[in-house]
Amino acid sequence: MRVLLSPLPWLSLLLSACASLSGPPVGLDPEGRLQPCPPAPRCVSSQEAGPALLPLDLRDASGATWEAVAALVGGLPRTELVTVQPHYLHAEVTSPWGLYIDDLELLRDAGGRRVQVRSSARIGYYDFGVNRDRVAMLRARLRERGLLAGPD
């Protein structure tokens, strides 16, 4: 006796999996803040409660400093700048294997010195600390170049 399985449950599962490949939204929410992190532990944000992630404090609010920050982000390994605006930056970071893309976002406040940061994997459940490490590396490189104010 042979049992045939209906393709409908499998098709439904496949379509829902593909829909989740687009990842969480990036950009600003209606209040002008970075999008919230998804519930899975694959994202860090200085605007979220949870394990502390401090915002970046730039040494000054000049456009030249923001341009230097953008250039530094664009020069990170496997990183491509997608959007650079006077107060917002979005970059895509490809994994070393070329299979996954993470989103790195920076948002300057109205004063221009404090920068909120968000780094998130688009898919998966756990990021093995990659996003927190990315922000720590960014902070260290900004400090090396003299772009941050005082000690964190």
mmCIF file of the C-alpha atoms, coordinates in Angstrom:
data_MODEL
# 
_entry.id   MODEL 
# 
loop_
_atom_site.group_PDB 
_atom_site.id 
_atom_site.type_symbol 
_atom_site.label_atom_id 
_atom_site.label_alt_id 
_atom_site.label_comp_id 
_atom_site.label_asym_id 
_atom_site.label_entity_id 
_atom_site.label_seq_id 
_atom_site.pdbx_PDB_ins_code 
_atom_site.Cartn_x 
_atom_site.Cartn_y 
_atom_site.Cartn_z 
_atom_site.occupancy 
_atom_site.B_iso_or_equiv 
_atom_site.pdbx_formal_charge 
_atom_site.auth_seq_id 
_atom_site.auth_comp_id 
_atom_site.auth_asym_id 
_atom_site.auth_atom_id 
_atom_site.pdbx_PDB_model_num 
ATOM 1   C CA . MET A 1 1   ? 0.000  0.000  0.000  1.00 0.00 ? 1   MET A CA 1 
ATOM 2   C CA . ARG A 1 2   ? 1.369  3.382  -0.994 1.00 0.00 ? 2   ARG A CA 1 
ATOM 3   C CA . VAL A 1 3   ? 0.544  6.610  0.838  1.00 0.00 ? 3   VAL A CA 1 
ATOM 4   C CA . LEU A 1 4   ? 0.583  9.820  -1.139 1.00 0.00 ? 4   LEU A CA 1 
ATOM 5   C CA . LEU A 1 5   ? 1.271  13.028 0.681  1.00 0.00 ? 5   LEU A CA 1 
ATOM 6   C CA . SER A 1 6   ? -0.497 16.164 -0.352 1.00 0.00 ? 6   SER A CA 1 
ATOM 7   C CA . PRO A 1 7   ? 1.919  18.793 -1.739 1.00 0.00 ? 7   PRO A CA 1 
ATOM 8   C CA . LEU A 1 8   ? -0.109 21.616 -0.182 1.00 0.00 ? 8   LEU A CA 1 
ATOM 9   C CA . PRO A 1 9   ? 1.566  21.591 3.294  1.00 0.00 ? 9   PRO A CA 1 
ATOM 10  C CA . TRP A 1 10  ? 5.020  21.424 1.728  1.00 0.00 ? 10  TRP A CA 1 
ATOM 11  C CA . LEU A 1 11  ? 4.238  24.202 -0.721 1.00 0.00 ? 11  LEU A CA 1 
ATOM 12  C CA . SER A 1 12  ? 2.920  26.349 2.113  1.00 0.00 ? 12  SER A CA 1 
ATOM 13  C CA . LEU A 1 13  ? 6.064  25.734 4.159  1.00 0.00 ? 13  LEU A CA 1 
ATOM 14  C CA . LEU A 1 14  ? 8.316  26.530 1.199  1.00 0.00 ? 14  LEU A CA 1 
ATOM 15  C CA . LEU A 1 15  ? 6.502  29.780 0.418  1.00 0.00 ? 15  LEU A CA 1 
ATOM 16  C CA . SER A 1 16  ? 6.602  30.963 4.016  1.00 0.00 ? 16  SER A CA 1 
ATOM 17  C CA . ALA A 1 17  ? 10.334 30.167 4.209  1.00 0.00 ? 17  ALA A CA 1 
ATOM 18  C CA . CYS A 1 18  ? 11.001 32.153 1.037  1.00 0.00 ? 18  CYS A CA 1 
ATOM 19  C CA . ALA A 1 19  ? 8.977  35.070 2.346  1.00 0.00 ? 19  ALA A CA 1 
ATOM 20  C CA . SER A 1 20  ? 11.188 35.208 5.434  1.00 0.00 ? 20  SER A CA 1 
ATOM 21  C CA . LEU A 1 21  ? 14.367 35.456 3.326  1.00 0.00 ? 21  LEU A CA 1 
ATOM 22  C CA . SER A 1 22  ? 13.732 39.149 2.762  1.00 0.00 ? 22  SER A CA 1 
ATOM 23  C CA . GLY A 1 23  ? 14.567 39.848 6.398  1.00 0.00 ? 23  GLY A CA 1 
ATOM 24  C CA . PRO A 1 24  ? 13.249 42.476 8.761  1.00 0.00 ? 24  PRO A CA 1 
ATOM 25  C CA . PRO A 1 25  ? 12.686 46.011 7.511  1.00 0.00 ? 25  PRO A CA 1 
ATOM 26  C CA . VAL A 1 26  ? 15.495 48.535 7.500  1.00 0.00 ? 26  VAL A CA 1 
ATOM 27  C CA . GLY A 1 27  ? 15.278 52.300 7.565  1.00 0.00 ? 27  GLY A CA 1 
ATOM 28  C CA . LEU A 1 28  ? 13.403 54.515 9.948  1.00 0.00 ? 28  LEU A CA 1 
ATOM 29  C CA . ASP A 1 29  ? 10.103 53.865 11.657 1.00 0.00 ? 29  ASP A CA 1 
ATOM 30  C CA . PRO A 1 30  ? 7.331  56.530 11.665 1.00 0.00 ? 30  PRO A CA 1 
ATOM 31  C CA . GLU A 1 31  ? 8.871  58.169 14.768 1.00 0.00 ? 31  GLU A CA 1 
ATOM 32  C CA . GLY A 1 32  ? 12.234 58.593 12.993 1.00 0.00 ? 32  GLY A CA 1 
ATOM 33  C CA . ARG A 1 33  ? 13.984 55.821 14.948 1.00 0.00 ? 33  ARG A CA 1 
ATOM 34  C CA . LEU A 1 34  ? 15.783 52.766 13.612 1.00 0.00 ? 34  LEU A CA 1 
ATOM 35  C CA . GLN A 1 35  ? 13.517 49.764 13.100 1.00 0.00 ? 35  GLN A CA 1 
ATOM 36  C CA . PRO A 1 36  ? 13.201 47.493 16.153 1.00 0.00 ? 36  PRO A CA 1 
ATOM 37  C CA . CYS A 1 37  ? 15.181 44.281 16.253 1.00 0.00 ? 37  CYS A CA 1 
ATOM 38  C CA . PRO A 1 38  ? 13.326 41.052 15.465 1.00 0.00 ? 38  PRO A CA 1 
ATOM 39  C CA . PRO A 1 39  ? 12.564 38.793 18.441 1.00 0.00 ? 39  PRO A CA 1 
ATOM 40  C CA . ALA A 1 40  ? 15.311 36.313 17.464 1.00 0.00 ? 40  ALA A CA 1 
ATOM 41  C CA . PRO A 1 41  ? 18.785 37.057 18.959 1.00 0.00 ? 41  PRO A CA 1 
ATOM 42  C CA . ARG A 1 42  ? 20.399 38.065 15.665 1.00 0.00 ? 42  ARG A CA 1 
ATOM 43  C CA . CYS A 1 43  ? 20.359 41.839 16.027 1.00 0.00 ? 43  CYS A CA 1 
ATOM 44  C CA . VAL A 1 44  ? 21.839 44.551 18.230 1.00 0.00 ? 44  VAL A CA 1 
ATOM 45  C CA . SER A 1 45  ? 20.653 48.133 18.496 1.00 0.00 ? 45  SER A CA 1 
ATOM 46  C CA . SER A 1 46  ? 21.574 51.078 20.689 1.00 0.00 ? 46  SER A CA 1 
ATOM 47  C CA . GLN A 1 47  ? 17.888 52.077 20.673 1.00 0.00 ? 47  GLN A CA 1 
ATOM 48  C CA . GLU A 1 48  ? 16.663 48.791 22.182 1.00 0.00 ? 48  GLU A CA 1 
ATOM 49  C CA . ALA A 1 49  ? 16.437 47.473 25.697 1.00 0.00 ? 49  ALA A CA 1 
ATOM 50  C CA . GLY A 1 50  ? 18.439 44.337 26.333 1.00 0.00 ? 50  GLY A CA 1 
ATOM 51  C CA . PRO A 1 51  ? 22.169 43.777 26.472 1.00 0.00 ? 51  PRO A CA 1 
ATOM 52  C CA . ALA A 1 52  ? 23.700 47.244 26.518 1.00 0.00 ? 52  ALA A CA 1 
ATOM 53  C CA . LEU A 1 53  ? 24.945 48.654 23.252 1.00 0.00 ? 53  LEU A CA 1 
ATOM 54  C CA . LEU A 1 54  ? 25.977 52.261 23.572 1.00 0.00 ? 54  LEU A CA 1 
ATOM 55  C CA . PRO A 1 55  ? 25.447 54.773 20.782 1.00 0.00 ? 55  PRO A CA 1 
ATOM 56  C CA . LEU A 1 56  ? 28.492 56.280 19.124 1.00 0.00 ? 56  LEU A CA 1 
ATOM 57  C CA . ASP A 1 57  ? 29.497 59.817 20.158 1.00 0.00 ? 57  ASP A CA 1 
ATOM 58  C CA . LEU A 1 58  ? 31.286 61.628 17.338 1.00 0.00 ? 58  LEU A CA 1 
ATOM 59  C CA . ARG A 1 59  ? 33.985 64.186 18.150 1.00 0.00 ? 59  ARG A CA 1 
ATOM 60  C CA . ASP A 1 60  ? 32.017 66.865 16.274 1.00 0.00 ? 60  ASP A CA 1 
ATOM 61  C CA . ALA A 1 61  ? 28.856 67.355 14.258 1.00 0.00 ? 61  ALA A CA 1 
ATOM 62  C CA . SER A 1 62  ? 30.496 68.428 11.018 1.00 0.00 ? 62  SER A CA 1 
ATOM 63  C CA . GLY A 1 63  ? 29.582 67.029 7.653  1.00 0.00 ? 63  GLY A CA 1 
ATOM 64  C CA . ALA A 1 64  ? 33.235 66.112 7.138  1.00 0.00 ? 64  ALA A CA 1 
ATOM 65  C CA . THR A 1 65  ? 33.156 63.834 10.187 1.00 0.00 ? 65  THR A CA 1 
ATOM 66  C CA . TRP A 1 66  ? 29.976 62.122 8.959  1.00 0.00 ? 66  TRP A CA 1 
ATOM 67  C CA . GLU A 1 67  ? 31.581 61.667 5.517  1.00 0.00 ? 67  GLU A CA 1 
ATOM 68  C CA . ALA A 1 68  ? 34.630 60.118 7.181  1.00 0.00 ? 68  ALA A CA 1 
ATOM 69  C CA . VAL A 1 69  ? 32.337 57.745 9.102  1.00 0.00 ? 69  VAL A CA 1 
ATOM 70  C CA . ALA A 1 70  ? 30.607 56.757 5.846  1.00 0.00 ? 70  ALA A CA 1 
ATOM 71  C CA . ALA A 1 71  ? 33.951 56.183 4.125  1.00 0.00 ? 71  ALA A CA 1 
ATOM 72  C CA . LEU A 1 72  ? 35.151 54.038 7.012  1.00 0.00 ? 72  LEU A CA 1 
ATOM 73  C CA . VAL A 1 73  ? 31.940 51.940 6.967  1.00 0.00 ? 73  VAL A CA 1 
ATOM 74  C CA . GLY A 1 74  ? 32.186 51.552 3.187  1.00 0.00 ? 74  GLY A CA 1 
ATOM 75  C CA . GLY A 1 75  ? 35.758 50.337 3.601  1.00 0.00 ? 75  GLY A CA 1 
ATOM 76  C CA . LEU A 1 76  ? 34.894 47.550 6.048  1.00 0.00 ? 76  LEU A CA 1 
ATOM 77  C CA . PRO A 1 77  ? 35.417 44.021 4.674  1.00 0.00 ? 77  PRO A CA 1 
ATOM 78  C CA . ARG A 1 78  ? 32.627 42.770 2.384  1.00 0.00 ? 78  ARG A CA 1 
ATOM 79  C CA . THR A 1 79  ? 30.585 45.934 3.009  1.00 0.00 ? 79  THR A CA 1 
ATOM 80  C CA . GLU A 1 80  ? 28.642 47.917 0.443  1.00 0.00 ? 80  GLU A CA 1 
ATOM 81  C CA . LEU A 1 81  ? 27.080 51.294 1.178  1.00 0.00 ? 81  LEU A CA 1 
ATOM 82  C CA . VAL A 1 82  ? 23.437 51.304 0.103  1.00 0.00 ? 82  VAL A CA 1 
ATOM 83  C CA . THR A 1 83  ? 22.208 54.657 1.445  1.00 0.00 ? 83  THR A CA 1 
ATOM 84  C CA . VAL A 1 84  ? 24.165 57.638 2.717  1.00 0.00 ? 84  VAL A CA 1 
ATOM 85  C CA . GLN A 1 85  ? 22.136 60.657 3.779  1.00 0.00 ? 85  GLN A CA 1 
ATOM 86  C CA . PRO A 1 86  ? 23.010 63.602 6.044  1.00 0.00 ? 86  PRO A CA 1 
ATOM 87  C CA . HIS A 1 87  ? 21.665 61.758 9.126  1.00 0.00 ? 87  HIS A CA 1 
ATOM 88  C CA . TYR A 1 88  ? 21.246 58.120 8.051  1.00 0.00 ? 88  TYR A CA 1 
ATOM 89  C CA . LEU A 1 89  ? 23.525 55.422 6.650  1.00 0.00 ? 89  LEU A CA 1 
ATOM 90  C CA . HIS A 1 90  ? 22.637 51.873 5.563  1.00 0.00 ? 90  HIS A CA 1 
ATOM 91  C CA . ALA A 1 91  ? 25.234 49.306 4.512  1.00 0.00 ? 91  ALA A CA 1 
ATOM 92  C CA . GLU A 1 92  ? 24.988 45.641 3.549  1.00 0.00 ? 92  GLU A CA 1 
ATOM 93  C CA . VAL A 1 93  ? 27.637 43.266 4.882  1.00 0.00 ? 93  VAL A CA 1 
ATOM 94  C CA . THR A 1 94  ? 28.081 39.935 3.106  1.00 0.00 ? 94  THR A CA 1 
ATOM 95  C CA . SER A 1 95  ? 29.257 36.924 5.096  1.00 0.00 ? 95  SER A CA 1 
ATOM 96  C CA . PRO A 1 96  ? 32.714 35.504 4.306  1.00 0.00 ? 96  PRO A CA 1 
ATOM 97  C CA . TRP A 1 97  ? 31.038 32.606 2.464  1.00 0.00 ? 97  TRP A CA 1 
ATOM 98  C CA . GLY A 1 98  ? 28.884 34.979 0.409  1.00 0.00 ? 98  GLY A CA 1 
ATOM 99  C CA . LEU A 1 99  ? 25.672 33.307 1.546  1.00 0.00 ? 99  LEU A CA 1 
ATOM 100 C CA . TYR A 1 100 ? 24.208 35.797 4.014  1.00 0.00 ? 100 TYR A CA 1 
ATOM 101 C CA . ILE A 1 101 ? 23.709 39.535 4.105  1.00 0.00 ? 101 ILE A CA 1 
ATOM 102 C CA . ASP A 1 102 ? 23.504 41.581 7.302  1.00 0.00 ? 102 ASP A CA 1 
ATOM 103 C CA . ASP A 1 103 ? 22.314 45.171 7.574  1.00 0.00 ? 103 ASP A CA 1 
ATOM 104 C CA . LEU A 1 104 ? 24.340 47.852 9.375  1.00 0.00 ? 104 LEU A CA 1 
ATOM 105 C CA . GLU A 1 105 ? 22.589 51.164 10.018 1.00 0.00 ? 105 GLU A CA 1 
ATOM 106 C CA . LEU A 1 106 ? 23.671 54.419 11.627 1.00 0.00 ? 106 LEU A CA 1 
ATOM 107 C CA . LEU A 1 107 ? 21.359 57.307 12.566 1.00 0.00 ? 107 LEU A CA 1 
ATOM 108 C CA . ARG A 1 108 ? 22.672 60.711 13.707 1.00 0.00 ? 108 ARG A CA 1 
ATOM 109 C CA . ASP A 1 109 ? 20.551 62.727 16.116 1.00 0.00 ? 109 ASP A CA 1 
ATOM 110 C CA . ALA A 1 110 ? 19.473 66.288 15.378 1.00 0.00 ? 110 ALA A CA 1 
ATOM 111 C CA . GLY A 1 111 ? 22.615 67.655 17.049 1.00 0.00 ? 111 GLY A CA 1 
ATOM 112 C CA . GLY A 1 112 ? 24.764 65.560 14.724 1.00 0.00 ? 112 GLY A CA 1 
ATOM 113 C CA . ARG A 1 113 ? 27.122 64.050 17.322 1.00 0.00 ? 113 ARG A CA 1 
ATOM 114 C CA . ARG A 1 114 ? 25.253 61.104 18.843 1.00 0.00 ? 114 ARG A CA 1 
ATOM 115 C CA . VAL A 1 115 ? 24.845 58.169 16.451 1.00 0.00 ? 115 VAL A CA 1 
ATOM 116 C CA . GLN A 1 116 ? 22.441 55.302 17.094 1.00 0.00 ? 116 GLN A CA 1 
ATOM 117 C CA . VAL A 1 117 ? 23.602 52.012 15.603 1.00 0.00 ? 117 VAL A CA 1 
ATOM 118 C CA . ARG A 1 118 ? 21.794 48.837 14.529 1.00 0.00 ? 118 ARG A CA 1 
ATOM 119 C CA . SER A 1 119 ? 23.326 45.681 13.047 1.00 0.00 ? 119 SER A CA 1 
ATOM 120 C CA . SER A 1 120 ? 21.129 42.734 12.134 1.00 0.00 ? 120 SER A CA 1 
ATOM 121 C CA . ALA A 1 121 ? 21.241 39.429 10.309 1.00 0.00 ? 121 ALA A CA 1 
ATOM 122 C CA . ARG A 1 122 ? 18.431 39.185 7.778  1.00 0.00 ? 122 ARG A CA 1 
ATOM 123 C CA . ILE A 1 123 ? 17.725 35.514 8.292  1.00 0.00 ? 123 ILE A CA 1 
ATOM 124 C CA . GLY A 1 124 ? 18.352 32.795 10.817 1.00 0.00 ? 124 GLY A CA 1 
ATOM 125 C CA . TYR A 1 125 ? 17.713 32.652 14.509 1.00 0.00 ? 125 TYR A CA 1 
ATOM 126 C CA . TYR A 1 126 ? 21.064 33.298 16.215 1.00 0.00 ? 126 TYR A CA 1 
ATOM 127 C CA . ASP A 1 127 ? 24.009 35.309 14.873 1.00 0.00 ? 127 ASP A CA 1 
ATOM 128 C CA . PHE A 1 128 ? 26.751 33.876 17.159 1.00 0.00 ? 128 PHE A CA 1 
ATOM 129 C CA . GLY A 1 129 ? 27.613 37.438 18.250 1.00 0.00 ? 129 GLY A CA 1 
ATOM 130 C CA . VAL A 1 130 ? 28.645 38.572 14.771 1.00 0.00 ? 130 VAL A CA 1 
ATOM 131 C CA . ASN A 1 131 ? 26.587 41.769 14.872 1.00 0.00 ? 131 ASN A CA 1 
ATOM 132 C CA . ARG A 1 132 ? 27.809 42.837 18.321 1.00 0.00 ? 132 ARG A CA 1 
ATOM 133 C CA . ASP A 1 133 ? 31.391 42.125 17.198 1.00 0.00 ? 133 ASP A CA 1 
ATOM 134 C CA . ARG A 1 134 ? 30.823 44.188 14.042 1.00 0.00 ? 134 ARG A CA 1 
ATOM 135 C CA . VAL A 1 135 ? 29.704 47.201 16.070 1.00 0.00 ? 135 VAL A CA 1 
ATOM 136 C CA . ALA A 1 136 ? 32.672 46.771 18.444 1.00 0.00 ? 136 ALA A CA 1 
ATOM 137 C CA . MET A 1 137 ? 35.053 46.672 15.456 1.00 0.00 ? 137 MET A CA 1 
ATOM 138 C CA . LEU A 1 138 ? 33.400 49.781 13.979 1.00 0.00 ? 138 LEU A CA 1 
ATOM 139 C CA . ARG A 1 139 ? 33.728 51.591 17.314 1.00 0.00 ? 139 ARG A CA 1 
ATOM 140 C CA . ALA A 1 140 ? 37.416 50.628 17.570 1.00 0.00 ? 140 ALA A CA 1 
ATOM 141 C CA . ARG A 1 141 ? 38.183 51.804 14.026 1.00 0.00 ? 141 ARG A CA 1 
ATOM 142 C CA . LEU A 1 142 ? 36.348 55.093 14.557 1.00 0.00 ? 142 LEU A CA 1 
ATOM 143 C CA . ARG A 1 143 ? 38.364 55.610 17.739 1.00 0.00 ? 143 ARG A CA 1 
ATOM 144 C CA . GLU A 1 144 ? 41.639 54.802 15.926 1.00 0.00 ? 144 GLU A CA 1 
ATOM 145 C CA . ARG A 1 145 ? 40.856 57.476 13.355 1.00 0.00 ? 145 ARG A CA 1 
ATOM 146 C CA . GLY A 1 146 ? 39.995 60.044 16.027 1.00 0.00 ? 146 GLY A CA 1 
ATOM 147 C CA . LEU A 1 147 ? 36.343 60.297 14.989 1.00 0.00 ? 147 LEU A CA 1 
ATOM 148 C CA . LEU A 1 148 ? 34.868 59.509 18.427 1.00 0.00 ? 148 LEU A CA 1 
ATOM 149 C CA . ALA A 1 149 ? 34.660 61.843 21.390 1.00 0.00 ? 149 ALA A CA 1 
ATOM 150 C CA . GLY A 1 150 ? 36.259 60.747 24.668 1.00 0.00 ? 150 GLY A CA 1 
ATOM 151 C CA . PRO A 1 151 ? 36.259 57.212 26.051 1.00 0.00 ? 151 PRO A CA 1 
ATOM 152 C CA . ASP A 1 152 ? 33.108 55.073 25.860 1.00 0.00 ? 152 ASP A CA 1 
# 
